[in-house]
Amino acid sequence: DGGITQSPKYLFRKEGQNVTLSCEQNLNHDAMYWYRQDPGQGLRLIYYSQIVNDFQKGDIAEGYSVSREKKESFPLTVTSAQKNPTAFYLCASSRATNTEAFFGQGTRLTVV
Amino acid sequence: QKEVEQNSGPLSVPEGAIASLNCTYSDRGSQSFFWYRQYSGKSPELIMFIYSNGDKEDGRFTAQLNKASQYVSLLIRDSQPSDSATYLCAVKGTSGTYKYIFGTGTRLKVLA
């Protein structure tokens, strides 16, 4: 089945730790995205990538880092510099400039 | 002014009625418009997309786009309790951009 796979579904982080969220797609999409959603809020763009080895900051990139070494993969690292990381993280991908984005099932990150 | 605005709701409609969800956007150069449905705790799923002025129908759903007035709407006919969810409007901006800008969503409650 084609789709976007995020792992893990739930993640717990201690304060001061870095954690990496995985996102893999087998849709052969060029563009990939990371969004953050807080309770009762819309989606805010963290980073996006249009091609391999290239990515751009979104609206809330501080405290996050990404890489795009393969077309299929776009991992997100939440660093200790992110002061309020507890949120629902969504990865998405799209084919070209005017087409729709498809989402993974999300990772719920909680700081303990 | 927010880039994409939606009334947060909740919008309550009786079962079988028409639900009307609205969205306005600020970037006059926006090219593509999308409606996503998000159930509580789940990731967004695409319902419809529209690129041209006018109406686009798909089953019980109709998307309406008016670029001159910078609004896009979603009509849900014969609303069902299973339609109860948050509906997110997303806009893709000026041609060539890969960024999707999301509204904060409208919560719809269909009363049985």
Contacts between the chains, C-beta under 8 A, distances in Angstrom:
chain1	res1	chain2	res2	distance
A	31	B	98	4.7
A	33	B	100	7.1
A	35	B	102	7.6
A	40	B	8	7.9
A	41	B	104	6.2
A	42	B	88	6.7
A	42	B	102	4.8
A	42	B	103	5.7
A	42	B	104	3.7
A	42	B	105	5.7
A	43	B	44	7.5
A	43	B	88	7.0
A	43	B	102	4.2
A	44	B	102	8.0
A	45	B	99	6.6
A	45	B	100	7.6
A	45	B	101	7.8
A	48	B	98	6.1
A	48	B	99	6.5
A	50	B	98	5.0
A	58	B	99	7.5
A	90	B	43	5.7
A	90	B	44	7.4
A	92	B	100	7.7
A	94	B	98	7.0
A	94	B	100	7.8
A	97	B	31	7.7
A	97	B	92	7.2
A	97	B	95	6.8
A	97	B	96	5.9
A	97	B	97	6.9
A	97	B	98	6.3
A	98	B	31	5.7
A	98	B	32	4.6
A	98	B	51	6.5
A	98	B	92	6.5
A	98	B	95	7.9
A	99	B	32	7.7
A	99	B	49	8.0
A	100	B	32	8.0
A	100	B	34	5.6
A	100	B	46	5.1
A	100	B	49	5.1
A	101	B	34	7.6
A	101	B	46	7.8
A	101	B	90	7.5
A	101	B	100	5.6
A	102	B	46	6.9
A	103	B	43	4.3
A	103	B	44	5.3
A	103	B	45	7.3
A	104	B	43	6.3
A	105	B	42	7.5
A	105	B	43	5.3
A	106	B	42	7.5
A	106	B	43	4.7
